[in-house]
């Protein structure tokens, strides 16, 4: 079993989660972030120079954003204050400012770490600005959302955005093996179980360590793949139906169909459905795709996509996945044409510029004798394929052809 930390005063268990106990204390101990740690890399250089830098860490959960903030603050020999945007407000920020002012008088730096900084609204983020500008506070924010959309521009312009990558399977296995060794549990965990934990984690070390800890606790003897399944349950890590992964996966799905890669299209669709994405959302995007990307090259594609949407409404899941797969494959394999889409874009642009141009008289409906006397509907013939001698567009743009 993993070691129990105890409270010396009361003699009672004081269980610190395994993920917290395994938290790295220096940059050298951090795994899987070679893009920002190492000789000449941004975080190593910031620590080496010991010059305060405002940082926004952007990356998925469990990849070390909080850990990196703590390490940097320790290297700066700064007072580290940590708040969460989920539970904190402007009053908490004001309290931090008061502490920072006291630290300033004592010549101590203050590093404020704001977890989930994207949860602060504009007014709350504005409250940081004067203190960040003056250097009173060195701000380190962490977000799982794209800071371009979630962090106000003035704050973003005063900070370095550092992208933290999901951990690879090998990196997660390294973290797990360190933890197993620290717990003295090398003989209790099958290597296949470690690999399965790494696959299940989705690049989230905290999730992997939590699952390992639970597996060790519930297993009387050996931790196997079956033990891990029992501990982890049904998990789909790293996918927020309102976050970046939602948009990243639907974008990859559409681009795969556009590029004719049916296997890739089905893969991204399976990822979305596994994560609980609304199948009607996927069907709606295929309806749009049928006209936007296939268009005139396959006029039946729109009907097929609409049929899929209606079928999903009537059949539901999981069988609806078969229908979506059928239609996504057909759309991916279909010939593509942007002709009607591009023409529509040109028509909208032209209409926006020429809204004041009058509709030609011969195309207007002569619903009264006066209107007929004025030339409304003159020479128009009610017959299929009628060709107007003066054309169908206003005189000033009579020669426009959006399909050239």
C-alpha positions as CSV (number, residue, x, y, z in Angstrom):
1,X,0.0,0.0,0.0
2,X,1.2,3.6,-0.5
3,X,2.8,5.2,2.5
4,X,0.6,7.1,4.9
5,X,1.7,10.5,6.0
6,X,0.8,11.0,9.7
7,X,0.1,14.1,11.8
8,X,2.8,13.9,14.5
9,X,0.7,15.8,17.0
10,X,-2.5,13.8,16.9
11,X,-1.1,10.5,15.5
12,X,-3.9,10.5,12.9
13,X,-3.5,9.9,9.2
14,X,-3.0,13.1,7.2
15,X,-3.3,11.8,3.7
16,X,-1.7,14.1,1.1
17,X,-2.7,13.0,-2.4
18,X,-0.1,11.1,-4.4
19,X,-0.2,13.8,-7.1
20,X,0.7,16.4,-4.6
21,X,3.5,14.3,-3.0
22,X,5.0,13.7,-6.5
23,X,4.9,17.4,-7.5
24,X,8.3,18.4,-8.9
25,X,10.3,20.9,-6.9
26,X,12.7,22.1,-9.6
27,X,12.6,22.6,-13.4
28,X,15.0,19.6,-13.7
29,X,12.3,17.3,-12.2
30,X,9.6,18.4,-14.6
31,X,8.8,15.8,-17.3
32,X,7.6,16.3,-20.8
33,X,7.9,20.0,-21.4
34,X,11.1,20.1,-23.4
35,X,9.7,22.9,-25.6
36,X,9.9,25.4,-22.7
37,X,12.5,23.9,-20.3
38,X,16.2,23.3,-21.2
39,X,19.2,25.3,-22.3
40,X,18.0,28.4,-24.1
41,X,14.3,27.7,-23.5
42,X,12.0,30.3,-22.1
43,X,11.3,29.1,-18.6
44,X,14.9,28.0,-17.9
45,X,16.1,31.5,-19.1
46,X,13.5,33.2,-16.9
47,X,14.7,31.3,-13.9
48,X,18.4,31.8,-14.7
49,X,18.0,35.6,-15.1
50,X,15.8,35.9,-12.0
51,X,14.0,38.8,-13.6
52,X,10.2,39.0,-12.9
53,X,8.1,38.1,-16.0
54,X,4.3,38.0,-16.1
55,X,3.3,34.7,-17.6
56,X,0.1,33.1,-18.9
57,X,0.4,29.3,-18.9
58,X,-1.9,27.8,-21.5
59,X,-2.4,24.1,-21.6
60,X,-4.6,21.2,-20.7
61,X,-5.3,20.0,-17.1
62,X,-2.6,18.1,-15.2
63,X,0.3,19.2,-17.3
64,X,2.2,21.1,-14.6
65,X,1.0,24.8,-14.9
66,X,0.6,25.2,-11.1
67,X,3.9,23.3,-10.5
68,X,5.8,25.6,-12.8
69,X,4.4,28.7,-11.2
70,X,5.5,27.5,-7.8
71,X,9.0,26.6,-9.0
72,X,9.4,30.0,-10.6
73,X,8.3,31.8,-7.5
74,X,10.7,29.7,-5.4
75,X,13.6,30.6,-7.7
76,X,12.7,34.3,-7.5
77,X,12.7,33.9,-3.7
78,X,9.3,35.6,-3.8
79,X,6.2,35.5,-1.7
80,X,3.9,33.1,-3.6
81,X,0.2,33.7,-3.3
82,X,-2.2,31.4,-5.0
83,X,-5.8,32.0,-5.8
84,X,-8.4,30.4,-8.0
85,X,-10.6,32.5,-10.3
86,X,-13.4,30.0,-9.5
87,X,-13.7,31.0,-5.8
88,X,-12.1,34.4,-5.7
89,X,-13.2,37.9,-6.5
90,X,-12.1,41.6,-6.5
91,X,-11.9,41.6,-2.7
92,X,-9.4,38.8,-2.8
93,X,-7.3,40.7,-5.3
94,X,-7.4,43.8,-3.1
95,X,-6.2,41.7,-0.2
96,X,-3.3,40.4,-2.3
97,X,-2.4,43.9,-3.2
98,X,-2.2,44.9,0.4
99,X,0.1,42.0,1.1
100,X,2.2,42.9,-2.0
101,X,2.6,46.5,-0.7
102,X,3.9,45.2,2.6
103,X,6.3,42.9,0.8
104,X,7.4,45.8,-1.4
105,X,8.5,47.8,1.7
106,X,10.4,44.7,2.9
107,X,12.0,44.4,-0.6
108,X,10.3,41.0,-1.2
109,X,8.8,40.2,-4.5
110,X,5.2,39.0,-4.7
111,X,4.2,36.4,-7.3
112,X,0.4,36.0,-7.6
113,X,-0.7,32.8,-9.3
114,X,-4.3,32.9,-10.6
115,X,-5.5,29.4,-11.5
116,X,-8.2,29.3,-14.2
117,X,-7.7,33.0,-14.9
118,X,-10.1,32.8,-17.8
119,X,-12.9,32.5,-15.2
120,X,-12.3,36.1,-14.1
121,X,-14.5,38.6,-16.0
122,X,-13.1,41.8,-17.7
123,X,-13.6,44.0,-14.6
124,X,-11.8,41.5,-12.4
125,X,-8.9,41.1,-14.8
126,X,-8.7,44.9,-15.1
127,X,-8.1,45.1,-11.3
128,X,-4.6,43.5,-11.9
129,X,-3.4,46.0,-14.5
130,X,-2.1,48.9,-12.4
131,X,-0.3,46.6,-10.1
132,X,1.2,44.5,-12.9
133,X,2.3,47.7,-14.7
134,X,4.0,49.1,-11.6
135,X,5.8,45.8,-10.9
136,X,4.1,45.5,-7.5
137,X,2.8,42.1,-8.5
138,X,4.3,39.5,-10.9
139,X,1.3,37.7,-12.3
140,X,1.3,34.1,-13.4
141,X,-2.0,32.9,-14.8
142,X,-3.0,29.4,-15.8
143,X,-5.8,28.6,-18.3
144,X,-7.0,25.7,-20.2
145,X,-8.7,28.1,-22.7
146,X,-7.2,30.1,-25.5
147,X,-6.0,33.3,-23.8
148,X,-6.5,35.2,-27.1
149,X,-10.2,35.0,-26.3
150,X,-10.3,34.7,-22.5
151,X,-7.7,37.2,-21.3
152,X,-8.1,40.9,-21.8
153,X,-5.7,42.4,-24.4
154,X,-4.0,44.9,-22.0
155,X,-3.1,42.0,-19.6
156,X,-2.1,39.8,-22.4
157,X,0.2,42.4,-23.9
158,X,2.1,42.7,-20.6
159,X,2.5,38.9,-20.3
160,X,4.4,36.1,-22.0
161,X,2.1,33.3,-23.1
162,X,3.8,30.0,-22.6
163,X,2.1,27.0,-24.2
164,X,2.2,23.8,-22.0
165,X,1.8,20.7,-24.0
166,X,-0.2,17.5,-23.1
167,X,2.2,14.9,-21.7
168,X,3.0,12.0,-24.0
169,X,2.4,8.5,-23.1
170,X,6.1,7.9,-22.4
171,X,6.2,11.0,-20.1
172,X,3.1,9.9,-18.2
173,X,4.7,6.4,-17.7
174,X,7.9,8.1,-16.4
175,X,5.8,10.0,-13.9
176,X,3.9,6.9,-12.8
177,X,7.1,4.8,-12.5
178,X,8.6,7.5,-10.3
179,X,5.5,7.4,-8.1
180,X,5.5,3.6,-7.9
181,X,9.1,3.7,-6.8
182,X,8.5,6.4,-4.2
183,X,5.6,4.3,-2.8
184,X,7.8,1.2,-2.7
185,X,5.2,-0.6,-4.9
186,X,7.4,-1.8,-7.8
187,X,6.4,-5.4,-7.2
188,X,2.7,-4.6,-6.9
189,X,2.0,-3.0,-10.3
190,X,2.1,-4.7,-13.7
191,X,3.9,-2.8,-16.3
192,X,0.8,-3.3,-18.6
193,X,-1.3,-1.6,-16.0
194,X,1.1,1.4,-16.0
195,X,0.9,1.6,-19.8
196,X,-2.9,1.4,-19.6
197,X,-3.0,4.2,-17.0
198,X,-0.8,6.3,-19.3
199,X,-3.1,5.7,-22.3
200,X,-6.2,6.5,-20.2
201,X,-4.8,9.8,-18.8
202,X,-5.0,11.8,-22.0
203,X,-1.8,13.5,-21.1
204,X,-3.0,14.5,-17.6
205,X,-0.4,13.5,-15.0
206,X,-2.7,14.4,-12.1
207,X,-5.4,12.2,-13.4
208,X,-3.0,9.3,-14.0
209,X,-1.5,9.6,-10.4
210,X,-5.0,9.8,-9.0
211,X,-6.0,6.6,-10.8
212,X,-2.8,4.9,-9.7
213,X,-3.4,5.8,-6.1
214,X,-6.9,4.5,-6.1
215,X,-5.8,1.3,-7.9
216,X,-3.2,0.7,-5.2
217,X,-5.8,1.3,-2.5
218,X,-8.4,-1.1,-3.8
219,X,-6.1,-3.8,-4.9
220,X,-5.2,-6.3,-2.1
221,X,-2.3,-7.7,-4.1
222,X,-1.4,-6.9,-7.8
223,X,-2.5,-3.9,-9.7
224,X,-3.5,-5.1,-13.2
225,X,-5.3,-3.6,-16.1
226,X,-8.6,-4.8,-14.6
227,X,-7.8,-3.0,-11.4
228,X,-7.2,0.2,-13.3
229,X,-10.5,-0.2,-15.2
230,X,-12.3,-0.5,-11.9
231,X,-10.4,2.5,-10.4
232,X,-10.8,4.8,-13.4
233,X,-14.3,3.9,-14.6
234,X,-15.4,5.3,-17.9
235,X,-13.3,8.4,-18.5
236,X,-12.8,10.7,-21.5
237,X,-10.1,13.1,-20.4
238,X,-9.1,16.2,-22.1
239,X,-12.4,17.0,-23.8
240,X,-14.5,20.0,-22.8
241,X,-17.7,20.2,-24.9
242,X,-17.5,24.0,-24.6
243,X,-13.7,24.4,-24.7
244,X,-10.9,24.3,-27.2
245,X,-11.0,20.5,-27.7
246,X,-14.6,20.8,-28.9
247,X,-13.5,23.3,-31.6
248,X,-10.2,21.5,-32.3
249,X,-11.9,18.2,-33.0
250,X,-14.8,19.5,-35.1
251,X,-12.3,21.5,-37.1
252,X,-10.1,18.4,-37.7
253,X,-13.3,16.5,-38.7
254,X,-14.4,19.0,-41.3
255,X,-10.8,19.5,-42.7
256,X,-10.5,15.7,-43.0
257,X,-13.7,15.5,-45.0
258,X,-12.6,18.4,-47.1
259,X,-9.3,16.7,-47.8
260,X,-11.0,13.4,-48.7
261,X,-9.5,11.4,-45.8
262,X,-12.4,9.3,-44.8
263,X,-10.5,7.4,-42.1
264,X,-9.4,10.6,-40.4
265,X,-13.0,12.0,-40.6
266,X,-14.4,8.9,-38.8
267,X,-11.6,9.0,-36.2
268,X,-12.3,12.6,-35.1
269,X,-16.1,11.9,-35.2
270,X,-15.5,8.9,-32.9
271,X,-13.5,11.1,-30.5
272,X,-16.3,13.6,-30.4
273,X,-19.0,11.0,-29.8
274,X,-17.0,9.1,-27.2
275,X,-16.7,12.4,-25.3
276,X,-20.5,12.8,-25.3
277,X,-20.7,15.4,-28.1
278,X,-24.3,16.0,-29.3
279,X,-24.6,13.9,-32.5
280,X,-27.0,16.6,-33.9
281,X,-24.2,19.1,-33.7
282,X,-22.1,16.9,-35.9
283,X,-25.0,16.3,-38.3
284,X,-25.6,20.0,-38.6
285,X,-22.0,20.6,-39.5
286,X,-22.2,18.0,-42.2
287,X,-25.3,19.7,-43.6
288,X,-23.3,22.9,-43.9
289,X,-20.3,21.0,-45.4
290,X,-22.5,19.5,-48.1
291,X,-23.2,22.9,-49.6
292,X,-20.1,24.7,-48.7
293,X,-17.5,22.1,-49.9
294,X,-19.4,19.7,-52.2
295,X,-22.0,22.1,-53.6
296,X,-22.5,21.8,-57.4
297,X,-20.1,18.9,-57.7
298,X,-22.7,16.6,-56.0
299,X,-26.1,18.1,-55.6
300,X,-27.3,15.1,-53.8
301,X,-24.9,15.6,-50.9
302,X,-27.2,18.2,-49.2
303,X,-30.2,15.8,-49.2
304,X,-28.0,13.0,-47.8
305,X,-26.8,15.2,-45.0
306,X,-30.3,16.4,-44.2
307,X,-31.5,12.8,-44.2
308,X,-28.7,12.0,-41.7
309,X,-29.8,14.9,-39.4
310,X,-33.5,13.7,-39.4
311,X,-32.4,10.1,-38.9
312,X,-30.4,11.1,-35.8
313,X,-33.5,12.8,-34.4
314,X,-35.5,9.6,-34.9
315,X,-33.0,6.9,-34.2
316,X,-30.7,8.5,-31.5
317,X,-27.5,6.9,-30.2
318,X,-25.6,4.6,-30.3
319,X,-27.1,3.4,-33.6
320,X,-27.0,6.9,-34.9
321,X,-23.2,6.6,-35.1
322,X,-23.7,4.2,-37.9
323,X,-25.7,6.8,-39.8
324,X,-23.2,9.5,-39.1
325,X,-20.3,7.2,-40.2
326,X,-22.1,6.4,-43.5
327,X,-22.7,10.0,-44.4
328,X,-19.3,11.4,-43.2
329,X,-17.6,8.7,-45.4
330,X,-19.8,9.7,-48.4
331,X,-19.1,13.4,-47.9
332,X,-15.3,12.7,-47.5
333,X,-15.2,10.7,-50.7
334,X,-17.4,13.0,-52.8
335,X,-16.0,15.4,-55.4
336,X,-15.6,18.9,-54.0
337,X,-16.6,22.3,-55.4
338,X,-16.6,25.7,-53.7
339,X,-18.1,27.3,-56.8
340,X,-21.5,28.1,-55.3
341,X,-20.0,29.0,-51.9
342,X,-17.5,31.5,-53.5
343,X,-20.2,33.0,-55.7
344,X,-22.4,33.5,-52.7
345,X,-19.6,35.3,-50.9
346,X,-19.1,37.6,-53.9
347,X,-22.8,38.2,-54.2
348,X,-23.1,39.2,-50.5
349,X,-20.2,41.6,-50.9
350,X,-21.6,43.2,-54.1
351,X,-25.1,43.5,-52.5
352,X,-23.6,45.2,-49.5
353,X,-21.9,47.8,-51.7
354,X,-24.8,48.4,-54.1
355,X,-28.0,48.3,-52.0
356,X,-29.1,51.6,-53.3
357,X,-29.2,50.5,-57.0
358,X,-32.8,50.2,-58.2
359,X,-34.3,46.9,-59.4
360,X,-34.7,47.2,-63.2
361,X,-38.2,48.3,-64.2
362,X,-38.8,45.3,-66.5
363,X,-38.2,42.9,-63.5
364,X,-40.7,44.6,-61.3
365,X,-44.2,43.3,-60.9
366,X,-46.8,45.6,-62.5
367,X,-49.6,45.1,-60.0
368,X,-51.5,48.3,-61.0
369,X,-52.2,50.1,-64.3
370,X,-50.1,53.0,-63.2
371,X,-47.2,50.8,-62.6
372,X,-47.6,49.2,-66.0
373,X,-47.8,52.6,-67.6
374,X,-44.5,53.5,-65.9
375,X,-42.8,50.5,-67.5
376,X,-43.0,48.0,-64.7
377,X,-42.7,44.5,-66.2
378,X,-42.4,45.8,-69.7
379,X,-41.6,43.1,-72.3
380,X,-41.4,40.4,-69.6
381,X,-42.9,37.0,-70.7
382,X,-44.2,34.4,-68.3
383,X,-42.4,31.4,-69.8
384,X,-39.6,29.0,-68.7
385,X,-36.2,30.0,-69.8
386,X,-37.2,33.6,-70.7
387,X,-34.2,35.8,-71.5
388,X,-34.6,39.4,-70.6
389,X,-33.2,41.6,-73.4
390,X,-31.8,44.1,-70.8
391,X,-30.6,41.3,-68.5
392,X,-31.5,40.8,-64.8
393,X,-29.1,43.0,-62.9
394,X,-29.1,46.8,-62.3
395,X,-27.5,48.7,-65.1
396,X,-24.4,49.7,-63.1
397,X,-23.5,46.0,-62.5
398,X,-25.1,44.5,-65.5
399,X,-22.0,42.6,-66.5
400,X,-21.2,41.0,-63.2
401,X,-20.7,37.3,-63.1
402,X,-20.0,35.7,-59.7
403,X,-19.0,32.4,-61.2
404,X,-16.1,33.6,-63.2
